Amino acid sequence: MFLCSKAYENLIWVRIPKFYVRESVNHFLDNRQINDCFYKFDDKDTLLLKCWRNNKLVDVEITIKNGRRRKNYMFESISI
């Protein structure tokens, strides 16, 4: 039997200790050199950033989504 599969979405969630979310988000942004930005609130649950990174303008979006998350998995597989 031959099986080949590919999943396009990361399925592993890592727990952030309570009260350390801010540090985790800061660490994520710092590691990607997101540090020279302008911001605006698109709505009450969305923060938009325009940032310079490596002499290029990049868009960053932080959105709070309420309710159940819809599973949007894309699988490709071959089995013989």
PAZAPA-4460 file (N, C-alpha, C; in steps of 0.05 Angstrom, whole numbers, plus 32768, in hexadecimal, padded with zeros to 4 digits):
% residues 80
    n_x    n_y    n_z   ca_x   ca_y   ca_z    c_x    c_y    c_z   seq   type   mol
   8011   7FE8   8000   8000   8000   8000   8012   8019   8000     1      M     A
   800A   802C   7FF0   8019   8046   7FEE   8006   805C   7FF6     2      F     A
   800E   806D   8008   7FFD   8083   8011   800C   809C   8011     3      L     A
   8002   80B0   8004   800E   80CB   8003   7FF9   80DF   8009     4      C     A
   7FFE   80F0   801D   7FEA   8104   8023   7FF7   811F   802A     5      S     A
   7FE8   8134   8027   7FF2   814F   802D   7FDC   815E   803A     6      K     A
   7FE1   816B   8051   7FCE   817C   805E   7FD7   8199   805C     7      A     A
   7FC6   81AB   8055   7FCD   81C7   8051   7FC8   81D9   8069     8      Y     A
   7FBE   81CE   807F   7FB9   81DF   8096   7FC6   81D3   80AF     9      E     A
   7FD4   81E4   80BE   7FE0   81DB   80D7   7FCA   81D4   80EA    10      N     A
   7FCB   81BC   80F5   7FB5   81B2   8106   7FBC   81B2   8123    11      L     A
   7FD4   81BB   812B   7FDD   81B9   8147   7FDB   81D5   8154    12      I     A
   7FCD   81D5   816A   7FCA   81EE   817A   7FDC   81EC   8193    13      W     A
   7FEA   8201   8199   7FFC   8202   81B0   7FF0   8214   81C5    14      V     A
   7FEE   820B   81DE   7FE2   821A   81F4   7FF3   8231   81FC    15      R     A
   7FE7   8249   81FE   7FF5   8261   8209   7FEC   8263   8226    16      I     A
   7FFE   8265   8239   7FF6   8268   8255   7FE4   8281   8258    17      P     A
   7FD1   827F   826B   7FBF   8295   8270   7FD0   82AE   8278    18      K     A
   7FC7   82C4   826D   7FD4   82DF   8271   7FEE   82E2   8262    19      F     A
   7FF5   82D0   8250   800E   82D3   8240   8008   82D6   8222    20      Y     A
   7FEF   82DB   821B   7FE8   82DF   81FF   7FF6   82F7   81F3    21      V     A
   7FF8   830D   8201   8005   8325   81F8   8022   831F   81F1    22      R     A
   8030   8311   8203   804C   830B   81FE   804F   82F9   81E5    23      E     A
   803D   82E6   81E1   803E   82D4   81CA   8039   82E3   81B0    24      S     A
   8026   82F5   81B0   8021   8306   8198   8039   8318   8193    25      V     A
   8044   8325   81A7   805C   8336   81A4   8073   8326   8199    26      N     A
   8077   830E   81A3   808D   82FC   819A   8089   82F5   817C    27      H     A
   8071   82EF   8175   806B   82E9   8159   8071   8300   8147    28      F     A
   8068   8318   814E   806D   8330   813E   808B   8337   813E    29      L     A
   8098   8336   8154   80B5   833D   8156   80C5   832A   8144    30      D     A
   80BF   8310   8145   80CE   82FC   8135   80CB   8300   8117    31      N     A
   80B6   830E   810F   80B1   8313   80F3   80B8   8330   80EB    32      R     A
   80C5   833E   80FD   80CE   835A   80F9   80B7   836D   80F3    33      Q     A
   80A1   8368   8101   8089   837A   80FE   808C   838E   8115    34      I     A
   8097   83A6   8110   809D   83B8   8126   809B   83D6   811E    35      N     A
   8096   83DC   8105   8094   83F8   80FC   8079   83FB   80ED    36      D     A
   8064   8401   80FD   8048   83FE   80F2   8036   8416   80F7    37      C     A
   8021   8417   80E7   800A   8428   80EB   7FF3   8415   80F0    38      F     A
   7FDF   841D   80FF   7FC8   840B   8104   7FAE   841A   8101    39      Y     A
   7F99   840A   80FD   7F7D   8413   80FE   7F6C   83FC   8106    40      K     A
   7F55   8402   8112   7F41   83EE   8119   7F2E   83ED   8102    41      F     A
   7F2C   83D6   80F5   7F1A   83D2   80DF   7EFD   83CF   80E9    42      D     A
   7EFA   83C1   80FF   7EE1   83BF   810E   7EE8   83B9   812B    43      D     A
   7ED5   83B2   813B   7EDA   83AE   8158   7EEC   8396   815D    44      K     A
   7EEE   8383   814A   7EFD   836B   814E   7F15   8368   813B    45      D     A
   7F1C   837C   812C   7F31   837A   8119   7F45   8391   811B    46      T     A
   7F5E   838B   811F   7F74   839E   811F   7F84   839B   8105    47      L     A
   7F87   83B0   80F6   7F96   83AF   80DD   7FB0   83BF   80E1    48      L     A
   7FC6   83B4   80D8   7FE0   83C1   80D9   7FEC   83C4   80BD    49      L     A
   7FF9   83DA   80B8   800A   83DE   80A0   8026   83E2   80AB    50      K     A
   8038   83D0   80A4   8052   83D0   80B0   8069   83CE   809B    51      C     A
   807F   83DA   80A2   8097   83D7   8092   80A7   83BF   809C    52      W     A
   80AE   83AD   808A   80BF   8396   8090   80D1   8392   8078    53      R     A
   80EB   8392   807D   80FF   838F   8068   80FA   83A2   8050    54      N     A
   80F5   83BB   8057   80F0   83D0   8043   80D8   83CB   8031    55      N     A
   80C5   83BC   803B   80AC   83B7   802C   8095   83BB   803F    56      K     A
   807F   83C5   8034   8067   83C9   8044   8057   83AE   8045    57      L     A
   8050   83A6   805D   8041   838D   8060   8027   8393   8070    58      V     A
   8013   8382   806C   7FFA   8385   807A   7FF8   836F   808F    59      D     A
   7FEF   8376   80A7   7FEB   8364   80BD   7FCF   8367   80C7    60      V     A
   7FC1   8351   80CC   7FA5   8352   80D6   7FA2   8340   80EE    61      E     A
   7F97   834B   8103   7F90   833C   811B   7F72   833D   811E    62      I     A
   7F64   8326   811C   7F47   8326   811D   7F3E   8312   8132    63      T     A
   7F2A   831B   8142   7F1D   8309   8155   7F04   82FE   8147    64      I     A
   7F03   82E3   8145   7EEC   82D6   8139   7EDD   82C8   814F    65      K     A
   7EC4   82D0   8152   7EB2   82C3   8166   7EA4   82AB   815B    66      N     A
   7E9D   8298   816C   7E8E   8281   8163   7EA0   826A   815C    67      G     A
   7E94   8255   8152   7EA4   823D   814B   7EB4   8242   8132    68      R     A
   7ECC   8237   8132   7EDD   8239   811B   7ED5   8224   8107    69      R     A
   7ED2   822D   80EE   7ECB   821A   80D8   7EE5   820C   80D0    70      R     A
   7EE4   81F1   80CF   7EFB   81E2   80C7   7EFF   81E5   80A9    71      K     A
   7F15   81F0   80A1   7F1A   81F4   8085   7F33   81E5   807D    72      N     A
   7F31   81CB   807B   7F48   81BA   8075   7F48   81B3   8058    73      Y     A
   7F60   81B1   804D   7F63   81AA   8031   7F76   8192   8030    74      M     A
   7F6C   817B   8028   7F7D   8163   8028   7F81   815A   800B    75      F     A
   7F98   8150   8006   7F9F   8143   7FED   7FAB   8128   7FF3    76      E     A
   7FA1   8113   7FE8   7FAC   80F9   7FEF   7FAB   80E6   7FD7    77      S     A
   7FBD   80D3   7FD7   7FBF   80BE   7FC3   7FC3   80A4   7FD3    78      I     A
   7FB3   8090   7FCD   7FB8   8076   7FD9   7FB5   8060   7FC4    79      S     A
   7FC7   804D   7FC5   7FC7   8037   7FB1   7FC6   801D   7FC0    80      I     A
***
